[in-house]
Amino acid sequence: MSGLSPKTQTPEMQACIDACLRCHATCLSMAMNHCLPMGGKHTEPEHFKLMMACAEICRSSAAFMLIGTRHHRHTCRECAEICEECAASCEALGGMEDCVAACRECARHCAAMAA
């Protein structure tokens, strides 16, 4: 049950960590600096909470991989699901292409890590 040290992280895991951290930053920034000023549907509870959940699970997934625990597969599985849901919600609102792209990239990497 040994974890992975930074020296044993695969390039795929490092790419996933990077994607998770980008998605965390993008979702948090877009929620605070795009959605809040826009108001309306951008701040409806379902969408806004989903963006916050996405940012948090991305941060947590990256942390689990950096810690080197085998449990990262669980957080990555959930992260992929939430990121896909967040991407769809942001896409439906329009004007949030950066968030959609970051979420889809993170979902792709996390799904691979969860497998």
Secondary structure in CASP SS format (residue, H / E / C, confidence):
PFRMAT SS
TARGET T0000
AUTHOR 0000-0000-0000
METHOD secondary structure of the structure
MODEL  1
M C 1.00
S C 1.00
G C 1.00
L C 1.00
S C 1.00
P C 1.00
K C 1.00
T C 1.00
Q C 1.00
T C 1.00
P H 1.00
E H 1.00
M H 1.00
Q H 1.00
A H 1.00
C H 1.00
I H 1.00
D H 1.00
A H 1.00
C H 1.00
L H 1.00
R H 1.00
C H 1.00
H H 1.00
A H 1.00
T H 1.00
C H 1.00
L H 1.00
S H 1.00
M H 1.00
A H 1.00
M H 1.00
N H 1.00
H H 1.00
C H 1.00
L H 1.00
P H 1.00
M H 1.00
G C 1.00
G H 1.00
K H 1.00
H H 1.00
T H 1.00
E C 1.00
P H 1.00
E H 1.00
H H 1.00
F H 1.00
K H 1.00
L H 1.00
M H 1.00
M H 1.00
A H 1.00
C H 1.00
A H 1.00
E H 1.00
I H 1.00
C H 1.00
R H 1.00
S H 1.00
S H 1.00
A H 1.00
A H 1.00
F H 1.00
M H 1.00
L H 1.00
I H 1.00
G C 1.00
T C 1.00
R C 1.00
H C 1.00
H H 1.00
R H 1.00
H H 1.00
T H 1.00
C H 1.00
R H 1.00
E H 1.00
C H 1.00
A H 1.00
E H 1.00
I H 1.00
C H 1.00
E H 1.00
E H 1.00
C H 1.00
A H 1.00
A H 1.00
S H 1.00
C H 1.00
E H 1.00
A H 1.00
L H 1.00
G C 1.00
G C 1.00
M C 1.00
E H 1.00
D H 1.00
C H 1.00
V H 1.00
A H 1.00
A H 1.00
C H 1.00
R H 1.00
E H 1.00
C H 1.00
A H 1.00
R H 1.00
H H 1.00
C H 1.00
A H 1.00
A H 1.00
M H 1.00
A H 1.00
A C 1.00
END
